């Protein structure tokens, strides 16, 4: 289970870094464009933030 926790922490950090740095591949692929069209860019950013925080918390809880 330690490996899953580490992977979740890395995923969470990557998602939050992508949100802060506005990585182009987060926003320019077909699925992301569809989600942005449905919820708007602010809603998509909130979704990325929630997934990032959830992955971080999950990874930290698994490691403890």
Secondary structure, DSSP 8 states (H G I E B T S, - for coil): -HHHHHHHHHHHHHHHHHHHHT-HHHHSSHHHHHHHHHHHHHHHHHHHHHHHHHHHHHHHHHH-
